[in-house]
Amino acid sequence: MATRPQASPGYSRTITPQMDSPSPNPDKSPIAPVPPIISPGAPRFPPPNLQQNQIASPSIKNPTILSPENGVKTRSPISHLSTPPGPPVFTSPVRPAAVPFRTSPAIPQPVAFSSGSSLPTSSPPHFSNGSVELQPQLHSAIEESVPDGESPCVLFSAHKVLKHKKQANIPSLGFGVLVSPGRETSPGPQVIQRDPHRCHNCGAYSNLYSNILIGSGQWQCVICRNLNGSEGEYIASSKEELRNFPELSSVLVDFIETGNKRPSFVPVTDSRTSAPVVLVIDECLDEPHLQHLQSSLHAFVDSVPPTTRIGIILYGRTVSVYDFSEESIASADVIPGGTSPTQETLKALIYGTGIYLSPMHASKEVAHLIFSSLRPYKLNVPETSRDRCLGTAVEVALAIIQGPSADMSRGVVKRPGGNSRIIVCAGGPNTYGPGSVPHSYTHPNYPHKEKTALKWMEHLGREAHQHNTVVDILCAGTCPVRVPVLQPLAKASGGVLVLHDDFGEAFGVNLQRASARAAGSHGLLEIRYSDDILVTQVVGPGEEAHIDTHETFKNDISLCIQMLSVEETQCFSISMENKHDIKSDYIFFQFAIQYSNVYQADITRVITIRLPTVDSVSAYLQSVQDEVAAVLMAKRTLLRAKSYSDAIDMRTTIDERVKDIALKFGSQVPKSKLYRFPKEISLLPELLFHLRRGPLLGSIVGHEDERSVLRNLFLNASFDLSLRMVAPRCLMHREGGTFEELPAYDLAMQSDAAVVLDHGTDVFIWLGAELAADEGRNAAALAACRTLAEELTELRFPAPRILAFKEGSSQARYFVSRLIPAHKDPPYEQEARFPQLQTLTTEQRTKLKSSFIHFDDPSFCEWIRSLKVVPPEPM
């Protein structure tokens, strides 16, 4: 669980990059904001539960929970994750994310379903049929001293819950949780190789907060209070004995199905193994792009584990499927690309003698030969007008993954496992065959053809998902790829779309990281909570689950979410409200994730959290996690920012949010119309200011395609990446190779310094002019900065392209635009918020002041004062 960051006075924090080991969770460091104040007057802040892109959903059958041995065989639509392109740099983290949606209650309820990616959901009242109130011999499985709300996979916006509905449901602050189902934990989870004990009434799992009748082994459900048997397993002479059961002593446990389909299989929870990978490559590239692509592909082949099965397909006007049965030459079967391949065509391919998926150890030389044989596009046709049958190529890739001969490895036939991956390397739009759009936007029928293409691509993505195949689309080059048409394919399959400037280093790294991502399949997330709570919205990589099997639990009112895939990089954002005033001392939340891992073992991960309830608003605010709250607010806001005009509207929404929090939770300055922002959450306003002016909502990103990719990535991103995308992290190089963490203000641009700015999808290295003039110092500083940048981003997907530039260069504007222009503030305010200035001489201060160019963007203090809020004091 994230704890409140302790920002040291002056923001001084020293970091030493290590060449051989990753830096310790750098993404979690906060950026200190300041408390504001607000003018009276009714705030115009809109309530979060009504989204413009949500539509009423029909009532849905109470989702039935499948027991772990049954697995989860749901096949519903999917959502997607994407990533951005970079004018300068490009990065993303190791935890991918996904799309928004939401789940449904046990009885018919009007539910909003957002096609963009979120679903609000309301939960019906919990039933207490058969609940038993036992006091005498009932023992909790844990001591009361165990901390509440602690799990790295579950981050609440506050560690306490307000009892009073009116205070708790103020929408400007809100309450919610970020859930990362596939996140790796350290130390690893407790592993249990038996079936879990579940409540017969509501389906909840026994856990460390359950009350136990040690004489009979019965346990009481924390969700519905029903008394359940344990088949004598929990009978104990004392409650100390109960601690021998992992589920009664740990917040997070993994149950592994004991009756696996493979008798000799030893289940493990490690989620990393090789999976079939098919490369689908655009062959309509000019020579410069092709050379970069070939270098990236050769490096990819050298990086792939020897047991990974690989397939290679090229597409242009036709589809070429390469055959690995030829040991020393590049040989391919060619299929027309103008229409979807017929069953006869696919049968001839699949049941033929060719080997189209082969382990890398047997095919490395052939793969290198194939990539070396690629030739540039020869015809004199503009990039945008070249025929590319991307849709047909992906259909063929799906067929060879599923087919019998597709899995022949030098004569050994194996049934294909799940978690296959198709990686599309695209240099332009899909303009030929199914799912294509006309070459030109001026085509008289373009809108209709685009709409048809969108539906076809989404359908293909859903088909890939049904066959446990993820489609990642890595785009590069200068030719527009028509992002709106390609995104549904990646999104519906659970994959990501990434934009790159070229097919060079960043593209190559992403190609390798995409293939290495471990993904579970058949994922189902169940969320249960005390009856006092109502879930209003879910944003993340999944969709509402429709389970048609018989109901196992009569009063199961859990939220059921079908996940598109189960990966470390995913995160669900869940917004909640109080149904009514809460009378109990604790609220319970239980998150159960059922999925098949990459070893095809059926896993059920159960996380149970208990949060105390409080009457005091101050006690509640002290428990608020500023960074988690900011990320939840940002995801709700970005969900509505579908276009540039929406983004402009959302900036106003952020202004109203800050004003309303100060009005409702802060205090009025005596004899003034100004308000003070609550000091307990003084970091929050600056985080929201970064969101307002950064690439997600500001004017930094130039093209709407780039903004769309960024938005889709953010809505599904892990907490760590989401936080960095909202607010950049600024680190100044010091002599000796150490780094000092500073506020992300332009005051850091000191001529004799080097600065690293990590903005989630972009990492910049800025070298001052005075430093750059000294070749020795400049080289040492640049090397240290690059090492740090690589350490900060080594686990991110999509990977960043790290961009370095000198003070005064044209590229430096990318760096400057992401820093708060604090030079506009009076000197006393600068020193209070950026104490490092006090270490500068008068001459250095003068030189720094004269280096700034005036522009109209307000500083943080100017912005918050314009809202009639006093700038919070720096922590």
N, C-alpha and C positions, 0 to 999 in steps of 0.2 A: 504494500500500500504506500502510495506516495505520502511523505510527511511534509509538513510545511517547511519550505526551504529557508535556511538561515543565511541571509545575505550578510556578509561581513561589511562593516562600515567602509565606505569607499569602494565596495565591490571588489576588494583585492582578494583574488584567489589565484594561487600559483599552480600551474600545471606543467609537468615535464613529460613531453612525448617520449614514448619508448619504441625503439625501432623494432623490437622482436615480439612485443605483446600488445594486445589491444588496450586502448585506454579504458579506464573503469567507467563505463556508462556515462559518457560525456553528455549525452543528450538530455540528461535529467536536470541540468543546472538551470536555475531560474533567472529571469531578467527582471530586475526590481522595478515596479511601477510606483505610483504615489497616490495618496488618498485624495479624492476630489470632493466637490460640494455642488449642490444642485439648487436651481431656482425652484420656488414653489410652482404651482400650476400643474394641472393634470398632465401627466406624461402621456405621450402618444405611443408608448411602447406596445407593440402588438402581442397578444397572448400567443404562446408557442404552439398550442395544440391545433391551430387551424393553419394549414399550409395551402398556398395557392395551387400546388401541384398534387394535392390529395383529392381523391374522389371517394365517394361512399362505397363501401364494400359490402356485399351481401353477407348475411349471417353465415357463420361457418361452424361446422360440426365440431364439438369438443374434441380437440386433438387427443388421440389415445397415445399413451406412452408405450413404446415398445421396450420390452425387457432387453437387456444387453445381449442375451443369446439370440434374439431375433434379428439383431442388427437394425439398421434404419434404411429401409429401401425406398425412401420417398424420391419422387422424380418430379420436381416442379421447376418453374422458371428460375432464372438465375440473375445475378447481378454481377457487377464487374469492377475491376480496379484499373485505374489508368495512371499515367504519369505524364509529366510535362516535358516540353522541349526546352531548349535553353538558348536564349540569345547569347548569354555568356556561359553559365554553368548549369549543371543538372544533377540533382541527387535525390535519392530516396532511401528509406531504411529497410532493415531486414524484415520488418513485419509488414507485409503487404496489407492492404486493406480492401475494402470491398464496397458494396453498395447499400443504400438504405432501404428499409422496408419495415414491416412490423408484423406482429403475430396476433392471434385472436383468442378470445375467451371461450368459456365452456358453453355459454348459452348465447343465442343470437343477440348481437350488439351491432349498432352502426359503427363501422370502422373505416377510418380513412386510409387509403392505400396510395402512397406516392410513387408515381412512375419514376420520378427522379431518383429517389432512393430512400424513402422513409415511410414508415407506417405508424401512425398513432394507434394506440390500442387501449381499450378500456377493459377492465377485468371485472367480472361479476362478483357478487359477494361470495365469500368462502362459506362452505357448508361445514357445520360442526357435528354432523350426524355421528353418533357413536363416540363423541369426544368424551374423554374421561378426566375428571379433575382428581388426581391422586396426590396426597401430600405425604402421608407417613413414611413409606419406604422408598419414595421416589428420589433418586440421586441423579444429579447432573453428571455427565461423563467427564466434566472438566472442573477445575477450580475456578472460582469467580475472578481470579486475578489474571486469567488469560486475556490478552489484548483483543479488543473487538475490531472487526473490519480490516484484518491484516491478510492480504494475499497479493502477490505481484500480478496475478491475472485479472484482478478486479480492483478498479480504482474508483472510489466514490468521490463525489464533489465535496462531501462533508463527512466527517466521522461521527456526527450526531444527527438526529432527526428532530425537527421542531414538533412539539405536540399539537400546537394550535394550527388548525387548517388555514385560517386566514393569513397568518404570517408565513407559514411554510409554502403556500402556493402563490407567492408573489412572483410573477413570471420573469421579471427582469433578472433575478438572481437564479431562481430555479434550483432543482435538486436532481441528480442523476448519477449514472455510473458508466464507466468504460470497461467493457469486458473483452479480454483477449483470450479466446478459447484455446488456441494452439501455442500460446507463449511458453517457451522453455523456462523452467524455474531452477534456481540454484539455492540449496541443494534440490535434487529432483524430487518429484512427488512420491508419497508412500504408495507402493504398488500392492494390490490385493488380487490374488488369483482365485476368486470365488465370486458368486453372484452377490450383489448388494441386498441389504434388507430395505424394503420400501414400504411406505405407508399404504395400507389396503384401501384407505379412503381417498387420499389425494395424490398418491404416487411419489411423495417426497422421500428422500433417502435418510436413513439414520445418520446421525452426525455428532460431533463433539458437544453440541448444546442439548442433545436429547436427554430427557429425564428417563432413568432406567429403574425398573423394579428388579433389584438384584436377586431377589428370591425366586422370581419366576422367569426372569430374562425378558420381560415385556418392556417396550420402550414407547415413549410418548412423542408423537410428531410435533415439531416446533411450529409447523405451518398451520395445521388444522386441529391440533391437540388430541387427535385420535390415539387410542392405545392399541399397539400392535404386538404380535408375538415375534420371537426371534428363533423359533424352533429350538429353544433351550440354549442357544449359543451365548447369550448375554447373562446367563446365570453365573453369579460370582459371589464370593464370600465378602468382598469389600469393593468399594468403587475404585480403589487403586488397581485392582485386577482388570478393570474395564479398559485401562490405558494400554493394555496389550493389543487392543483392536485398533488398527490405524485410523479407521473412520471415526472412532470415538476419541481420538487424541490429536487429529490434524485437521486444519481448515481445508486442505486440498488433498484428495486421494484419487488414484486411478484404479478402477476395477478393470481387469482383463478377463475376457470370456475364457473359461477353462475348456469348454468343448470346441476347440478350434477345428476348422475343416482339415487341417493337416496334423495328424496325430503326433508326428515327431517334432512339431514346431514348438519352440520354446518362446513364449511371448515376452516381448520387451517393450518399454515405453519410448525408447529412442526413436525419433521420428525422421531419421535420415537414411535414405537408401537410394540407389539408382533407379531411374524410371525410364521407360522408352521415350525417346525424343525424336521428333521428325522436324527437320528444317525445311521450310517452304520459302524459296528464295526467288526474288524478283530478278529476271534476266534482262530487263529493259534499262540497264544502267549505262551511263557514259563512262568513259575510261577512268577519269579521276576517282569517281565514286566506286567503281568496280575494284580498283586497286586497293582502296581502303577496306572494302568488304572482304576481299580475298585474304588480306592480312588478318582481319578479325576472325574469319572462318578457320584459317590454319591454326591460329592461337587457340580457338575453341576446341578443335580436334585434339590438340596436345594436352588440353586441360581436363578432358572428359575421362572419368574413371574407366578402366579397361572393360568392366562388365556391363557398362551402360549400352543398351541397344540404340542404334541410331538409324534414321532414314533420311534421305536427301531427295527433295523434289524441287524442280525449277518450273517457273511459270512465266509465260508471256502471252502469246496468242494460243499456245498449246501448253500441255502439262507434261513434263518429262520426269518419269519416276526412275531413279537410278537403281541398277541391279548390282548387288555386291557379290554375286556368284562368279563374276569375272575377276580374277585375282589381280590382273596387271593393266587393265584398261578401264576407262570410264564408259560404261554402257548404260543406256536408258531405254525404257519403253515409253512411247509417246502417245498421249491421249488428246483428242480435240478439246479445246477450252470453251467453245461457244455455247455449249449446253452442259447440263449436269450429266455425268457419266451414267450410262444405262447399267442395269443389273448384269446384262451379258458382258459388257466391257469389264466391269469390276470382277466378275467371276473368272473371266479369262486371265485377268491380272493376278487375282488372289490365289486361284487354284493352279496357276502355271508353275513353271520350274524356277522362276526368278526369286531371289532373296532380297527383299526390300527393307527389312529391319535386321541388323546384324550387330553383334557385340563389337565394341570399339577395338578390343585387342585383336580381333580377326580382320578388321576392316580399316584400320587407320591409314595404311598406305593407299588403299583405293579412295578413301575420302579425300586425302591430299591430292591425288590425281584428278578427282572430279573438280575440286575447287581451282586447281591450276588450269584446268581446261576451259574455264568460263571465259567468254569473250564479250567485249563491249557491244552495245547496240549499234548496228551499222546503218540503218535507214535514216534518211534526213527528215525525221519527224520530231516535232517538239515533245518534250518530256510529258506534258499533260495530255498529249494526243496519242500516246502509244497504247496499244492494246495489252491489257493485263487481266488475265482471268484468275484473279486471286481466289474468288469463291469456289470455282471448280477445283483448284489445287488443294484447298482445305478439305473439300469433300473426298478427294482421292486419298489424302493423308489419313483421314478418319477410317477409310476403308482398309488401308493396309495395316493400320494399328489393330483393327478388329479381326482381320482375316487369318485363316489357319497358316498359310504359307508366309504370312507377314511375320510370324514368330519363328520361322524355321531358322535355326542357327547352324549352318553347316550340317543340315540333315536332321537335326534334333528338333522335334516339334514340341512347343510348349504353348499352353493356353496363355493369352496375354493377361497380365494383371491390370489393376486399375492404375490411376494416377499417371496416365500417359500425358505427354506435353507436346503440343505443336507450337513451334516458334516461327512466326512469319517475319521475314526480313524484307520490308517493303520500301521502295523508293518512289512510289507514286500511287494514284488512286486505282480502284478496281473499275476498269472501263470496258470490260468485255466478258460476256457470259453471265451466268446467274449472279444476282446481287450487285450488278454493275450500274454505274450512272454514266450519262453522256460525257464526252470529253469536255464540253463547254457548258458553263452556267447559262449561256444564252440560248440553249436548245429550247424550242417552244414547249416541250413536254417535260422539262427538267424536274419541276416540283413533284409531278406524279411519279416519275421514274425513281426519284430519290426516296419517296415514301415507300414504294414497292421494294427498293433495295434495302431500306432499313428493316422492314418486316422479314425479308428473306435472310438477312444477316443474323437477326435475332433468333430466328428459327434454327439456323445452322449452329449458333452458339448453344442453344438449348439441347440440340441433338448431341453435340460434343459433350456437354455436361452429363447427359444421360449415359454416355459411354465412358464416364470417368476420365475425360480428356479435357485439359485446360489449354486454351488458345491464347498465347501472348503475341502481340503485334508490335514489333520494334521498327519504327519508321525513321528514316534519315534522308538527308539531302535537301535540296531547295525546291523540289516539286511539291505543291500542296497535295496531301493524301486524302483530303475530304474526311476529316476526323469524324463528323457526325455519322457517316455511313459505316466506317470500320468499328467504331466504338461498341455498337450492340453485339458484335461477334465476340469480342474479348470479354465484355461485361457479362453476357449471358452464360459464358463458359466458365466464369470464375477467374479469367485471366486479366492481363493489363495491357493497355496501349501506351507506348512511350514514344515521345518525339525526340530526335537528336538532330544536331546541326549537320553531322556527317556520319559516315560508317567507320570512324576512327576509334580511338581508345575507349571513350565512354560507351559507344555501341558495343565494342568487343567485350567489355567488362559486364555489361548488362546481358549479353548473349550467354556468357558463362554462368552468371548468377541466376538467370531465368531457368536454365537447364538443371541447376543444382538445387532449386527450391524443392523442399519436401512437401508433399501435399497429401493429406488424408482425404477420404471420400465418404459418401453417405452420411454427412454430418447433420446432426440435429441438436439444436440448443434449446433446452427447456429452462424457463425462468419461473421460479415460485417465490412467493413473498407473503408476508403477513397480510391479513385481510384489511389492514388500515391503509394500505398503499395501492395506488392506481398507476399503471404504466400508460403514458400518453403518447410516446413515440419511440420507435427503434430505427436507427440508421446504421447500416453495416452490410457486410457481404453475404446477404441471404434474402430470403423471402418467406412470407407466411406459409406455414406447413399445413398441408391437407393430408391427413392420415385416415384412410378409409377402413382400416382394419377394426376388429371389435374393440370396444372400450375395455381397457383393463382395470381402470380405477373409476368408480362411479362419480366421484366428485372432484375430478382432476380439472382444475381451472388454470393450469400453467399456460404461460406464453410459449408457443412452439415455433421455432424458427428453423427452416431448412437452410443449411449453409451450403454455399456453392463449392467450397473446398475448405479444408482445415489446414491453415498455415500459420507459422509464427507471426507473420506480419499483419495479421488481420485484427480488426477491433470493431466492436459494436458499441454504439453510443445510445444509451437508454435513458430517456427522460421520465421522471416520476412526479406524482403529486400525492398529497394526503387525501384520502376519501372523506375523512371526517376528523374531528379532534381525537388524538390518540391518548388512551388511558394507561396503556401498559408501559413498563420501564424499558422494554427492548423491542426492536423490529428485526425480524429474521428475513434473510434473502438466501436463496439456494439456486445455484447455476449448475445444470447438468449438461455435459457435452458428450453425445454418443457419436462415434465415428469409427471407420476402419482405417487403421494407419497404413503406412507404406509397406509394412510387412504383412498386410491383410489380417492383422489381429483386430478384434473388436474391442474397442476401449470405451469405457464410460468414466469421464472425469467429473468429479463432484466437488464443488466449492461452496461452502456454507459460511455466511458472514452474519454477525450480529452487531447491530448498531444501537447504542443507548439513545433514549429520547430525553429531551430537555424542554423546560418552560422558558428558560432565559435566552433571549435573542443574542446577547453578548457571548454566552457559552457556545451557542450554535455557530456564530460567526468565527470564533476562535478555532473551531474545528474545520472550517472551510479550507479546502485545498485549492489555492488560487489558480494553479496551473491546470489542474483537472477541470475546474469550473470554467476556465477560459476556453479550453478545448471543446467542452460540451456546448458552450454558447456559440463558438465558431462553427461547429458542425451544423447546429440548428440554423444558423444564419446563412451559411453557404448552400444549404439545401434549397433555399429560396432564391439564391442568386444565379438563376439559369442563364441570364444574358448580361451584357454590359450595363444596360439600363437598370436591371434588377440589382446589380452590384452597387450602383450609385445609391439606389434606394436603401440598400442594406447598411451603407455607411451612416445614413440618418438613423436607422434602427439602432445602431451601436451607440450613437449619441444619446438617444432617448433611453437606452438601457442604463448607461452610466448615470444619467440624471435621475432616473427612477430609483436606482439602488441608493444613491445619496439621499434622496427624498424620504424613502421608506425605512432605510436602515441607518442613515447618518444623523447628523444634528445640524441645526441652523446656527450660523455665526451670530452672536449677539449684535443687535442693532444693524443687521445687514440682511440682504436678500440672498447671500451666498450660503451654500451648504457644505458641510465637511463630509467627505467620504469616510465610511467606517474604517478606523485604523486597523481593525483585525484583518481586512482584506485589501490592504493598501497596494499590493502587487497587481491586482486585477486591472485597474484602469490602463496602465501602461501596456499590458499584454493586449488589451482590446484596441489601443491606439495603434500598435504595430499591425494588428489584423486589418484595421481600417485603411491603412496607407500602404500595406504590403502587396505582394503579387496576387493574393487571393481576391481582394476587393478594390485595391488601388489601381493606379494607371501605369504601373511598372511594366506589365506584360502587354506587348503590342497587339498580337493577333488573337481573335476570339477562339480559334482552335486551341491555342496554347492555354488560354484561360479555362477552356472546357476540360482539357486533359488534367490540368492542375486541380480543378474542382473535383473531378471524379477520383483522382488519387487521394485527395484530402479526406473526402467523405468516407473512405474505407481504410484510411491509414491508421497505423498503430499510434499509441499515445506519444511515444518519443518523436516520431517523425511529424505528427500533427503539431506538437508543441513547437518544433523548430520551424515548421512552415508558417506558423502564426507569428512567432517572435524570434529573430535571429540571435545567435550567440556570438559575442565579440571577445576575441582573445588577442592580447598584445604580446609580441615577442620580446623577451628580455635577454640580456647578455647571459651566456651560459646555457642557452637552449631551453629555458623555462618560459612559461606563458602566464600572463596575468589576466584574469577574467574581468572585463569592464562592462559598464552599460553600453548598449548598442547606440551610442551617440556619435555625431560627427566630430566631437572633441577628441576622439581617438585617432584622428588622421593627423598625427604629428610627424613632421618631415623626417625625423631621424629614427622612425619606428617602422616595424612591419606588423600588420594586423591580419588575422584570419577571421572571416565572418561566415558562420555556418547558418544558412537560411533554409535548411531542410532539403530543398530541391536545387539549391545552388550553393556552392562554396567558393568564396573569393579570397584571394591573397593580395593585399594592398601593400606596396612598398613605397615608403616616403622618398622624396627626391634626394634629400640629404644622404639617406642610407644608400640609395641606388648609386650615388656618385662614388662610394667606396666599394670597389669590386669585391674585396675579400669579405667584408662584413655583409654585403648584399648577398653573396653566394651562400654564406653560412646561414643567414636569416631565412633565405628562400628555401633552402634544404630543410631546415627545421620546421618551417611552416607547411611544406608539402608533406613531411612525415606526420605532423599533427593532423592535417586534413585527411590523410589516408586512414589514420587511426580512428578519427571521428566517424568516418563513413564506411568502414570496411565491411559492415554487415548490412548496409542499406540496399534495398532493392526498390526501385531502380537506382543504379549507382550514379554518383555525381561525376560530372566532368569538372575538374578543379581548374579554375581560371586565375592566373596571376597577372598583375599589371602594375605599372608604376604610376605614381602621383602625376596628375596632369594629362595622362593619356586619354584617348577618347573612350576606351573601355572602362575607365575608372567611374564613369557615370552609373554603371550598373551597381557598383559598390556604394557610392554616395547616396543614391536614391533609397537605399534600404536602411539608412541610419537616421535617427531622429535629429533634426537640425537644432541641437541644443545651443549652438553658438549664438542664437537669437535671444537667449535668455540673459538677464543681468548677471554680472560676475558672481554675486553672492549665491545665486541660485545654481549657477554652473558648478561652483565649488561644493555646494551641498550635495548635488546629485552625481558629481564626477570628481571625487576628492583627489584623484591622481593629478589633477591640474596643480595642486598645491606643491607638487614636487618639481614643477617647472620654474625656471628662472624668469625674471621680468622680460628679458629679451626673447626667450622661447614663447612666452605667452603672447607677446606682441606679434611675433612671426606667425604663430598659429592663427591669431585673430585676423590677420591680413590675408590669410590664404583662402578664406571662405568667400564664395560667390553668393550674392544675395538672390534669393528666389522666394516665392510666395508661400511655400508650405509652412504651416505653423509648427512650432515646437510643441512638445507634450504639454508644457505649462500653459502656453497660449491657447491650445485647443481646449484643455479642461476648464480654464477660466471662462472661455466663451460659452461654456455650458452652465455658468453660474456655480461652479464647484471649485472649492479651494484645492490647489494641487496637494496631494498627500505628501507628508514628510517622508523622505527616503529612509529606508530601514538600515 
